[in-house]
Amino acid sequence: MQAIATEAVVVPPDPDGPNMFRCAAPGSVAALYQEAGLRDVAEWDVDVELVTQSAEQYWEMISEHVSLAAAALQQVDESARARIRARALASVGAFERDGAIRVPGVARCIEGTK
């Protein structure tokens, strides 16, 4: 998204609207679980990696399947898209290891007992 923001206005998603970050704040899903009557609610983060075979495959996945990125890319012309792509490919190259692109991330896990 940083590469896209160099060429397009990236509007932050509505925190209460339907989007992939709606419940991203630590404790938000756990609070919903507790409000729903679950007990012994626990929340923890797990390190994950987004692994692609190449920087190009990473770009294809991000630009076509991440809704925020795809929507932002529709706002710019073809030359701006090419510049964004070049920036993204250069940046993601820093995550190349063992012949693959391995972008670190975090998944939040929440459990509760009914």
C-alpha positions as CSV (number, residue, x, y, z in Angstrom):
1,M,0.0,0.0,0.0
2,Q,3.0,2.3,0.5
3,A,3.9,2.0,-3.2
4,I,0.3,2.8,-4.1
5,A,0.1,5.8,-1.8
6,T,2.9,7.4,-3.8
7,E,0.6,7.8,-6.8
8,A,-3.0,7.6,-5.5
9,V,-5.0,8.8,-2.5
10,V,-5.5,5.8,-0.3
11,V,-8.6,6.5,1.8
12,P,-8.6,4.8,5.2
13,P,-11.4,2.3,5.5
14,D,-14.4,3.2,7.6
15,P,-13.6,1.6,11.0
16,D,-17.3,0.5,11.4
17,G,-17.9,-0.5,7.8
18,P,-17.4,-3.9,6.3
19,N,-13.7,-4.3,5.5
20,M,-10.8,-6.6,6.3
21,F,-9.5,-4.4,9.2
22,R,-12.9,-3.8,10.9
23,C,-12.0,-6.0,13.9
24,A,-8.2,-5.7,13.7
25,A,-7.7,-3.8,17.0
26,P,-6.4,-6.1,19.8
27,G,-9.3,-7.0,22.0
28,S,-12.2,-6.1,19.6
29,V,-13.1,-9.7,18.7
30,A,-12.5,-10.9,22.2
31,A,-14.9,-8.3,23.4
32,L,-17.5,-9.5,20.9
33,Y,-17.0,-13.0,22.2
34,Q,-17.5,-11.9,25.8
35,E,-20.6,-9.9,24.9
36,A,-22.0,-13.0,23.2
37,G,-21.7,-14.9,26.4
38,L,-18.5,-16.9,25.8
39,R,-16.2,-17.4,28.8
40,D,-12.5,-18.2,29.1
41,V,-11.8,-15.9,26.1
42,A,-8.2,-15.9,25.1
43,E,-6.5,-13.9,22.3
44,W,-2.9,-14.3,21.0
45,D,-0.9,-13.5,17.9
46,V,0.8,-16.0,15.7
47,D,3.7,-15.1,13.3
48,V,2.9,-16.0,9.7
49,E,4.6,-15.6,6.3
50,L,3.0,-14.7,3.0
51,V,5.1,-16.9,0.6
52,T,5.2,-16.4,-3.1
53,Q,7.5,-17.9,-5.7
54,S,8.6,-14.5,-7.0
55,A,8.1,-10.8,-6.5
56,E,6.0,-10.8,-9.7
57,Q,3.7,-13.4,-8.2
58,Y,3.4,-11.3,-5.0
59,W,2.4,-8.3,-7.1
60,E,-0.2,-10.2,-8.9
61,M,-1.7,-11.5,-5.7
62,I,-1.7,-8.1,-4.0
63,S,-2.9,-6.1,-7.0
64,E,-5.7,-8.5,-8.0
65,H,-6.9,-9.9,-4.7
66,V,-6.4,-7.3,-2.0
67,S,-9.5,-5.2,-2.3
68,L,-8.0,-2.0,-1.0
69,A,-5.1,-2.2,-3.4
70,A,-7.2,-3.2,-6.4
71,A,-9.6,-0.2,-5.7
72,A,-6.7,2.2,-5.4
73,L,-5.1,1.0,-8.5
74,Q,-8.3,1.7,-10.5
75,Q,-7.9,5.4,-9.6
76,V,-4.6,5.8,-11.6
77,D,-3.6,5.6,-15.2
78,E,-1.4,2.9,-16.8
79,S,1.9,4.8,-16.3
80,A,1.2,5.3,-12.6
81,R,0.3,1.6,-12.3
82,A,3.7,0.8,-13.8
83,R,5.5,3.0,-11.4
84,I,3.6,1.6,-8.4
85,R,4.4,-1.9,-9.6
86,A,8.1,-1.1,-10.0
87,R,8.2,0.3,-6.4
88,A,6.4,-2.7,-5.0
89,L,8.6,-5.2,-6.7
90,A,11.7,-3.4,-5.5
91,S,10.4,-3.2,-2.0
92,V,9.3,-6.8,-1.7
93,G,12.7,-8.0,-3.0
94,A,14.0,-7.3,0.5
95,F,12.0,-10.3,1.7
96,E,13.6,-12.8,-0.7
97,R,15.0,-15.9,1.0
98,D,15.6,-19.4,-0.1
99,G,14.4,-18.6,-3.6
100,A,11.0,-17.3,-2.5
101,I,9.5,-14.1,-1.3
102,R,8.6,-14.4,2.4
103,V,6.7,-11.4,3.7
104,P,6.2,-11.6,7.5
105,G,2.9,-10.9,9.1
106,V,0.8,-11.7,12.2
107,A,-2.5,-13.6,12.5
108,R,-4.6,-13.0,15.6
109,C,-6.3,-16.0,17.1
110,I,-9.2,-15.8,19.5
111,E,-11.0,-18.6,21.3
112,G,-13.8,-18.9,23.8
113,T,-15.9,-21.5,25.5
114,K,-19.7,-21.5,25.3
